[in-house]
Amino acid sequence: MASKKFLPDDFLLNSPTARRLYTAHAAPQPIFDYHCHLPPDQIAANHQFKNLWAIWLAGDHYKWRAMRANGVPEELITGTTTSDYDKFLAWCRTVPLTFRNPLYHWSHLELRRYFGIDLIINEENAPKIWKLANEKLAKPEMSVHGILTKFKVAVVCTTDDPVDSLEHHIAIAKSGLKTRVFPTFRPDKALLVDKPAAFNPWVEQLAARSGIEIKHLASFLAALDDRHAFFHSLGGRVSDHGMEFIPWDECSDAEAAAIFDQARAGRAATPEQWTKFGAYIMLFFGRLDAKRGWTKQLHLGALRNNNARLLKRLGADAGVDSIGDFPQARTLARYLDTLDAAGELPKVVLYNLNPADNYVFATMCGNFGDGSIIGKLQFGSGWWFLDQKEAMEWQMNALSQLGLLSRFVGMLTDSRSFLSYVRHEYFRRILCNLIGNDVEAGLIPDDTKAVGDMVENICFNNASNFFGLEYGKFPGAGAKAAAKARPAAKGKPAAKAAKPAKKRR
């Protein structure tokens, strides 16, 4: 009996209905990438990658982890004294050992969809893959703009610190790129009152960028509000928080101010104080998002930077993070309920990293609908370690059983790599197979329009509607935005556009 072809056209599509849904309804949809870590400077510059390592391996933590598991020396993974080709070759030696890991599928799909290379990745084929891919990378259609156009990426939301200038977003808006690229407000460092050595320099950057002298809690909050408004002026409508869990404890204005002052004086908050201040500041961020009609994303459950040796050598985001086992339900419920009771709950997308929390998060999303928008709280797609076939199915099954899969806002890349758009294809095939199998089993009517519309909505339309029509209307940055994006002079606050900066306390 002949073996099946590897990655055939019906890859992951195990029924005629699944194949029809994917071909006719999922594959043609554009991509709404509402959360990623793509570098805005590379988009602004329409970056052309020098070789396959630079676009394929330089920032891919998934591949780094597989290479470390295979015993590859760190110098051949993230090293600076080895050649790009040698690091690429080390990956090609590792790939044949990744059977059943999604990296095996993703890596081959990346070569096929981006470069038209239909070779099995191994050491023998490595020289040819390197040559063919690098020849293709030199062509204009493989620039960053070319990639975004090729994959019909309608929207990209990058991840940006409140102290970022956003100058690259302004340049992108003026570039004529059809893909709309917007900043996402990620203020995680605002909670670092337990780490004054990191917190205080960041507060000084915030003061310089906002033009607000920060001497106490009130001016700190004013500066954050100022930057939130600036993100809004550039079309940003999404915030994001990466946390182990939502902190919760009652905290008065006076208590929060005292904790802030203590951190500014260089004294670290105790765990109890951090919990109080964290709850206080997260409520503040929720109110900001509600005030401006934004969507809040909560990424909960990662245990980060477990390897002190690699953290010291490479810094954060070195690929040494794990799923955490933190309690989630009670504090998350208190947080959402407090905002809801005050009429200040924004749209929210909840992502869990521990699959044990699937039913917790899926049921939590059903608690706070208020009729103002369809699916006001969304159970986000499988995140990080869960963005593979098994865990994507777990997430969609939990959502189907406990909520409305038909209103799901679908997939995102959550990636630093411009080669990650094949993960949307991967997700869409899994989605169509899941639904198609139910149709074939008689669990869903064989209604071509109803089921096809559902697939199209999950792949694109639901996200477009949920995150707002503003994404189609942002006209570009004006003079005010350009002025606010300029770096502040060293030691001085940034100048406000249109009028001189006024010191505020």
MARZAMAR-754696 format. One record per residue (C-alpha): x, y negated, z negated; residue number from 1. Coordinates in Angstrom, 1 decimal. Each point is the difference from the previous one (the first is absolute). Example, Ala and Ser with C-alpha at 12.3 -4.5 7.8 and 13.67 -1.06 7.14 Angstrom:
<recs>
        u        v        w   num
     12.3      4.5     -7.8     1
      1.4     -3.4      0.7     2
</recs>
This chain:
<recs>
        u        v        w   num
      0.0      0.0      0.0     1
      1.4     -3.3      1.1     2
      0.7     -2.6     -2.8     3
     -2.0     -3.2      0.0     4
      1.6     -3.1      1.3     5
      1.4     -2.3     -2.8     6
     -2.1     -3.2     -0.5     7
     -2.5      0.7      2.8     8
     -2.5     -2.6      1.1     9
     -2.6      1.5     -2.4    10
      2.5     -0.1     -3.0    11
     -2.0      0.1     -3.3    12
     -3.3      0.1      2.0    13
     -1.4      3.4     -0.6    14
     -3.4     -0.2      1.8    15
     -1.5     -1.3      3.2    16
     -1.9     -2.6     -2.0    17
      3.2     -1.2     -1.8    18
      1.8     -0.3      3.4    19
     -2.9     -2.0      1.5    20
     -0.2     -2.3     -3.0    21
      3.7     -0.7      0.1    22
      0.3     -0.5      3.7    23
     -3.1     -2.1      0.5    24
     -0.4     -1.9     -3.2    25
      3.2      0.0     -2.2    26
      2.9     -0.2      2.4    27
     -1.2     -3.1      1.9    28
     -0.4     -2.2     -3.2    29
      2.4     -2.8     -0.8    30
      1.9      0.0     -3.3    31
     -0.9     -2.2     -2.9    32
      3.1      0.4     -2.3    33
     -1.3     -1.7     -3.1    34
      3.0      1.0     -2.2    35
      3.6      0.6      1.0    36
      3.5     -1.1     -0.9    37
      1.2     -1.0      3.5    38
      2.6     -2.8     -0.1    39
     -1.6     -3.3      1.2    40
      3.4     -1.3      1.1    41
      0.4      2.9      2.5    42
     -3.5     -0.8      1.4    43
      0.7     -3.7      0.3    44
      3.3      0.7      1.8    45
     -1.6      2.7      2.3    46
      2.9      2.1     -1.3    47
      1.6      2.5      2.4    48
      1.5      3.0     -1.9    49
      3.6      0.8      0.8    50
     -0.4      3.8     -0.2    51
     -2.2      2.9     -1.1    52
      1.4      0.1     -3.5    53
     -0.8     -3.7     -0.6    54
     -3.7      0.4      0.9    55
     -0.5      3.7     -1.1    56
      2.1      0.5     -3.2    57
      1.3     -3.3     -1.4    58
     -2.9     -0.6     -2.3    59
     -2.0      3.3      0.0    60
     -0.1      1.3     -3.6    61
     -1.9      3.1      1.0    62
      2.9      1.1      2.2    63
      2.5     -1.0     -2.6    64
     -1.7      2.3     -2.6    65
      0.0      2.9      2.4    66
      3.7     -0.4      0.7    67
      0.8     -0.2     -3.7    68
     -2.0      3.2     -0.6    69
      2.2      1.6      2.8    70
      3.2     -0.9     -1.9    71
      1.1     -2.7      2.5    72
      2.5     -2.4     -1.7    73
     -1.4     -3.4     -0.7    74
      2.7     -1.6      2.2    75
     -1.7      1.7      3.0    76
     -3.4     -1.3     -1.1    77
      0.3     -3.6     -1.1    78
      3.8     -0.4      0.2    79
      1.9     -2.9      1.5    80
      3.2      1.7      0.9    81
     -1.5      2.6      2.3    82
     -1.1     -0.7      3.6    83
     -3.7     -0.2      1.0    84
      0.5      3.0      2.2    85
      1.4      2.1     -2.8    86
     -3.0     -0.8     -2.2    87
     -2.4      0.7      2.9    88
      1.8      3.4      0.5    89
     -0.5      0.8     -3.7    90
     -3.7     -0.6      0.4    91
     -0.1      2.2      3.1    92
      1.6      2.8     -2.0    93
     -2.6     -0.4     -2.7    94
     -3.1     -0.1      2.3    95
      0.0      3.8      0.8    96
     -0.3      0.6     -3.8    97
     -3.1     -2.1     -0.4    98
     -2.6      2.5      1.3    99
     -3.3     -0.6     -1.7   100
      1.1     -3.4     -1.2   101
     -1.9     -2.8      1.9   102
      3.3     -1.5      0.9   103
      0.4      2.8      2.5   104
     -3.1     -1.1      1.9   105
      0.5     -3.7     -0.5   106
      3.6      0.0      1.2   107
     -0.9      1.9      3.2   108
     -3.1     -2.2      0.6   109
      2.2     -3.1     -0.4   110
      2.4      1.3      2.7   111
     -2.9      0.9      2.3   112
     -2.2     -3.0     -0.3   113
      2.7     -2.7     -0.1   114
      2.7      1.4      2.2   115
     -1.6      2.7      2.1   116
      2.5      2.6     -1.4   117
     -1.5      3.5     -0.1   118
      3.0      1.7     -1.6   119
      0.1      2.0     -3.2   120
      2.1     -2.0     -2.5   121
      3.1      1.9     -1.0   122
      3.8     -0.4      0.1   123
      0.3      1.5      3.5   124
     -2.5     -2.5      1.5   125
      1.2     -3.0     -2.1   126
      2.5     -1.4      2.6   127
     -2.7     -0.1      2.7   128
     -2.7     -1.4     -2.3   129
      2.5     -2.7     -1.1   130
      0.8     -1.0      3.6   131
     -3.6      0.1      1.3   132
     -1.4     -1.9     -2.9   133
      2.7     -2.7      0.0   134
     -0.5     -0.6      3.7   135
     -3.7     -0.5     -0.6   136
      0.6     -2.3     -3.0   137
      1.9     -2.4      2.2   138
     -3.1     -0.7      2.1   139
     -2.4     -2.9     -0.8   140
     -3.0      2.3     -0.6   141
      1.8      1.4     -3.0   142
      0.5     -3.3     -1.7   143
     -2.1     -0.5     -3.1   144
     -2.6     -1.9      2.0   145
      0.0      2.6      2.6   146
     -0.6      2.8     -2.6   147
     -2.9     -1.9     -1.5   148
     -1.6     -0.6      3.4   149
      0.6      3.6      1.1   150
     -1.8      1.4     -3.0   151
     -2.9     -2.5      0.2   152
      0.7     -1.4     -3.5   153
     -2.6     -2.7     -0.5   154
      0.9     -1.0     -3.5   155
      3.0      0.4     -2.3   156
      0.0     -1.1     -3.6   157
      3.5     -0.1     -1.4   158
      0.9      0.0     -3.7   159
      1.4     -3.3     -1.3   160
      1.1     -1.4     -3.3   161
     -1.6     -3.3     -1.1   162
      3.4     -1.7      0.1   163
      0.5      1.0      3.7   164
      0.1     -3.0      2.3   165
     -2.2      1.8      2.6   166
      2.0     -1.9      2.7   167
      0.1      3.2      2.1   168
     -3.8      0.2     -0.1   169
     -0.2     -3.5      1.3   170
      2.3      0.8      2.8   171
     -2.0      3.2      0.8   172
     -3.2     -2.0      0.2   173
      1.6     -2.3      2.6   174
      1.6      2.7      2.0   175
     -2.9      1.1      2.1   176
      0.1      3.6     -1.3   177
     -3.4      1.5      0.4   178
      0.3      2.0     -3.2   179
     -1.2     -2.2     -2.9   180
      2.5      0.1     -2.8   181
     -1.0     -1.2     -3.5   182
      1.7     -0.2     -3.4   183
     -1.1      2.0     -3.0   184
      0.4     -1.5     -3.5   185
      2.0      2.4     -2.2   186
      0.6     -1.6     -3.4   187
      1.4      3.0     -1.9   188
      2.8     -2.1     -1.5   189
     -2.5     -2.2     -1.8   190
     -0.4      2.8     -2.6   191
      3.7      0.4     -0.8   192
     -0.3     -1.8     -3.4   193
      1.7      3.1     -1.5   194
      3.0     -0.6      2.2   195
      1.0     -3.6     -0.4   196
      3.2      0.4      2.0   197
     -2.1      0.7      3.1   198
     -3.0     -2.0     -0.9   199
      1.6     -3.4     -0.7   200
      2.0     -0.3      3.3   201
     -3.2      0.9      1.9   202
     -2.0     -2.7     -1.9   203
      2.6     -2.5      1.0   204
     -0.4      1.0      3.6   205
     -3.8     -0.3     -0.3   206
      0.4     -3.5     -1.4   207
      2.3     -1.0      2.9   208
     -2.2      1.5      2.6   209
     -3.3     -1.5     -1.3   210
      1.4     -3.4     -1.0   211
     -1.5      0.5     -3.5   212
      2.2     -0.4     -3.1   213
     -0.7      3.1     -2.1   214
      0.4     -0.7     -3.7   215
     -2.8      2.0     -1.4   216
     -2.7      2.5      0.9   217
     -2.5     -2.5      1.5   218
      2.6     -1.3      2.5   219
      1.0      3.6      0.8   220
     -3.5      0.9      0.9   221
     -0.3     -3.2      2.0   222
      3.0      0.9      2.0   223
     -1.3      3.5      0.8   224
     -3.3     -1.5      1.1   225
      1.9     -2.4      2.2   226
      1.8      2.8      1.7   227
     -3.2      2.0      0.3   228
     -1.5     -2.9      1.8   229
      3.0     -0.3      2.3   230
     -0.3      3.7      1.0   231
     -3.7     -0.8      0.7   232
      0.9     -2.9      2.2   233
      2.0      2.4      2.2   234
     -2.9      2.5      0.3   235
      0.9      2.2     -2.9   236
     -3.1      1.7     -1.5   237
      1.5      2.9     -1.8   238
      1.9      0.4     -3.3   239
      1.8      3.1     -1.3   240
      1.2      1.3     -3.3   241
      2.3      3.0     -0.5   242
     -0.4      1.2     -3.6   243
      0.2      3.1     -2.1   244
     -3.4     -0.8     -1.4   245
     -2.2     -3.0     -0.7   246
      1.0     -1.4     -3.3   247
     -2.9     -0.9     -2.3   248
     -0.4     -1.7     -3.3   249
     -1.8     -3.1     -1.2   250
      2.2     -3.0      0.4   251
     -0.8     -3.7     -0.8   252
      1.5     -3.0      1.8   253
      2.0     -0.7     -3.1   254
      1.4      3.5     -0.2   255
      0.9      0.1      3.7   256
      1.7     -3.4     -0.3   257
      2.1      1.1     -2.9   258
      1.1      3.2      1.8   259
      0.9     -2.1      3.1   260
      2.0     -2.5     -2.1   261
      1.8      2.9     -1.8   262
      1.1      1.5      3.4   263
      1.1     -3.4      1.3   264
      2.2     -0.3     -3.1   265
      1.6      3.3      0.9   266
     -1.7      2.2     -2.5   267
     -1.6      3.1      1.5   268
     -3.7      0.7     -0.6   269
     -0.7      3.1     -2.0   270
     -2.1      2.8      1.6   271
     -3.1     -1.2     -1.8   272
      0.7     -3.6      1.1   273
      0.6      1.1      3.6   274
     -3.3      1.8      0.0   275
     -1.8     -3.1     -1.2   276
      1.7     -2.3      2.5   277
     -0.4      2.4      2.8   278
     -3.8      0.2     -0.6   279
     -0.1     -3.8     -0.2   280
      1.9     -0.6      3.2   281
     -1.8      2.7      2.0   282
     -3.3     -1.6     -0.9   283
      1.4     -3.3      1.3   284
      1.0      1.7      3.3   285
     -3.4      1.6      0.3   286
     -1.6     -3.5     -0.3   287
      2.3     -1.5      2.6   288
     -0.9      2.7      2.5   289
     -3.8     -0.4     -0.8   290
      0.3     -3.8      0.3   291
      1.4      0.2      3.5   292
     -1.9      3.0      1.3   293
      3.0      2.3      0.1   294
      0.4      3.8     -0.4   295
      2.1      1.4     -2.8   296
      2.0      3.1      0.4   297
      1.0      2.0     -3.0   298
      2.7      2.7      0.5   299
      0.1      1.9     -3.2   300
      1.9      3.0     -1.3   301
      3.6     -0.2      1.3   302
      2.9      0.8     -2.4   303
      2.8     -2.0      1.7   304
      3.8      0.0      0.0   305
      0.5      3.3     -1.8   306
      3.6      0.3      1.0   307
      2.1     -2.6     -1.8   308
      3.1      0.9      2.0   309
     -1.6     -0.7      3.4   310
     -1.9     -3.0     -1.4   311
      3.3     -1.5     -1.0   312
      1.5      0.8      3.4   313
     -2.9     -0.8      2.3   314
     -2.5     -2.1     -2.0   315
     -3.7      0.6      0.0   316
     -1.8      1.9      2.8   317
      2.8      2.5      0.3   318
     -2.3      3.0      0.3   319
      0.3      1.1     -3.6   320
     -3.6     -0.5     -1.1   321
     -2.6      2.6     -1.1   322
     -3.7      0.5     -0.7   323
     -0.7     -1.1     -3.6   324
     -2.5      1.5     -2.4   325
     -1.4     -3.1     -1.6   326
     -3.6     -0.3     -1.4   327
     -1.9     -2.2      2.4   328
     -3.8      0.1     -0.5   329
     -0.7     -2.0     -3.2   330
      2.2     -3.0      0.6   331
     -0.9     -0.2      3.7   332
     -3.7      0.0     -0.9   333
      0.4     -2.7     -2.6   334
      1.9     -2.2      2.4   335
     -2.5      0.3      2.9   336
     -3.0     -0.3     -2.4   337
      1.4     -3.2     -1.6   338
      0.4     -1.6      3.4   339
     -3.4      1.3      1.2   340
     -1.8     -1.3     -3.1   341
      1.3     -3.5      0.6   342
     -0.9      0.1      3.7   343
      3.7     -0.1      0.9   344
      0.6      3.5      1.4   345
      1.6     -0.2      3.5   346
     -0.1      2.7      2.6   347
      2.3      2.8     -1.2   348
      1.9      2.9      1.5   349
      1.1      2.6     -2.5   350
      2.9      2.4      0.8   351
      1.1      2.8     -2.3   352
      3.4      1.8      0.3   353
     -0.9      2.9     -2.3   354
     -2.5      2.2      1.8   355
     -1.5      1.0     -3.4   356
     -1.5     -3.5      0.1   357
     -1.9      0.5      3.3   358
     -3.4      0.5     -1.6   359
      0.7     -2.7     -2.6   360
      0.7     -2.6      2.6   361
     -2.8      1.2      2.4   362
     -2.6     -0.3     -2.8   363
      1.4     -3.3     -1.3   364
     -0.7     -1.5      3.4   365
     -3.7      0.8     -0.3   366
     -0.4     -2.1     -3.2   367
      0.2     -3.5      1.2   368
     -1.9     -0.5      3.3   369
     -2.0     -3.2     -0.2   370
     -1.6     -0.2      3.5   371
      2.3     -2.8      1.1   372
      2.0      2.2      2.4   373
     -0.1      3.6      1.2   374
      2.5      2.0     -2.0   375
      1.2     -2.8     -2.3   376
      2.3      2.5     -1.8   377
      1.9      2.3      2.3   378
      1.7      3.3     -0.8   379
      3.2     -0.6      2.0   380
      1.6      2.5      2.3   381
      2.6      2.6     -1.2   382
      2.9     -2.1     -1.2   383
      3.8      0.8      0.1   384
      0.5      3.6     -1.0   385
     -3.7      0.6      0.9   386
      0.1     -1.2      3.6   387
      0.3      3.5      1.4   388
     -2.6      2.4      1.3   389
     -0.9      1.9     -3.2   390
     -0.3     -3.2     -2.1   391
     -1.8     -2.0      2.7   392
     -2.6      2.7      0.0   393
     -0.2      0.0     -3.8   394
     -0.6     -3.8      0.1   395
     -2.6      0.2      2.7   396
     -1.8      2.9     -1.5   397
     -0.2     -1.8     -3.4   398
     -1.3     -3.1      1.7   399
     -2.5      2.0      2.0   400
     -1.3      1.8     -3.1   401
     -0.2     -3.0     -2.3   402
     -0.5     -3.0      2.4   403
     -0.3     -0.9      3.6   404
      2.7      1.3      2.4   405
     -1.9     -1.9      2.8   406
      1.0     -3.3     -1.7   407
      3.6      0.9     -0.6   408
      2.6     -2.7      1.2   409
      2.3      2.7      1.3   410
      3.8      0.3      0.4   411
      2.9     -2.3     -0.5   412
      3.7      0.5      0.5   413
      1.5     -1.2     -3.4   414
      3.3      0.2      1.8   415
      3.1     -2.0      0.7   416
      0.5      1.7      3.4   417
     -1.4     -1.1      3.3   418
     -0.1      3.7      1.0   419
     -2.7      0.8     -2.5   420
     -3.0     -0.7      2.2   421
     -0.1      3.7      0.8   422
     -1.3      0.5     -3.5   423
     -3.3     -1.7      1.2   424
     -0.1      2.7      2.7   425
      0.6      2.7     -2.6   426
     -2.7     -1.4     -2.3   427
     -2.5     -0.3      2.9   428
      0.6      3.6      1.1   429
     -0.6      1.2     -3.6   430
     -3.1     -2.1     -0.3   431
     -1.5      1.3      3.3   432
      0.9      3.6     -1.0   433
     -1.8     -0.4     -3.3   434
     -3.1     -1.5      1.5   435
      0.1      2.3      3.1   436
      0.2      3.1     -2.2   437
     -3.1     -1.1     -1.9   438
     -1.9     -0.6      3.3   439
      1.1      3.5      1.3   440
     -1.2      1.6     -3.3   441
     -3.4     -1.7      0.2   442
      0.7     -2.2     -3.0   443
     -0.3     -3.2      2.0   444
     -2.4     -0.5      3.0   445
      1.6      0.2      3.4   446
     -1.0     -3.6      0.7   447
      2.7     -1.4      2.3   448
     -0.8     -3.6     -0.6   449
     -0.4      0.1     -3.8   450
      3.1      2.1     -0.6   451
      2.0     -1.9      2.6   452
     -0.9     -3.3     -1.5   453
      1.0      1.3     -3.4   454
      3.4      0.9      1.3   455
      0.5     -3.3      1.7   456
     -1.0     -1.9     -3.1   457
      2.4      1.8     -2.2   458
      2.8     -0.4      2.4   459
     -0.4     -3.7      0.5   460
     -3.4     -1.8     -0.3   461
     -0.4      0.5     -3.8   462
      3.3     -1.5     -0.8   463
     -0.6     -2.9      2.4   464
     -3.3     -0.8     -1.6   465
      1.1      0.6     -3.6   466
      3.1     -2.2      0.1   467
     -1.8     -2.8      1.7   468
     -0.6     -1.8      3.3   469
      2.7     -2.5     -1.1   470
      2.5      2.4      1.6   471
     -1.4     -0.8      3.4   472
      0.0     -3.8     -0.5   473
      3.3     -1.0     -1.5   474
      1.2     -2.7      2.5   475
      3.7     -0.2     -1.2   476
      2.0     -2.1     -2.4   477
     -0.1     -3.7      0.0   478
      2.4     -2.6     -1.2   479
     -1.1      0.3     -3.6   480
      0.7      3.7      0.0   481
      3.4     -0.5      1.6   482
      1.0     -2.6     -2.6   483
     -1.0      2.2     -2.9   484
      2.0      2.9      1.4   485
      3.3     -1.8      0.1   486
      2.4      1.1     -2.7   487
      0.3     -2.3     -3.0   488
      3.1     -1.9     -0.4   489
      2.3      1.6     -2.6   490
     -1.1     -1.1     -3.5   491
     -3.0     -2.0      1.2   492
     -3.6      0.9      0.6   493
     -1.2      0.4      3.5   494
     -1.6     -3.0      1.6   495
     -3.8      0.1      0.5   496
     -1.3     -0.7      3.4   497
     -1.7     -3.4      0.7   498
      0.8     -1.4     -3.4   499
      2.9      0.1     -2.5   500
      0.0      2.7     -2.6   501
     -1.4     -1.0     -3.3   502
      1.3      1.7     -3.2   503
     -2.8      1.9     -1.6   504
      0.1      1.5     -3.5   505
</recs>
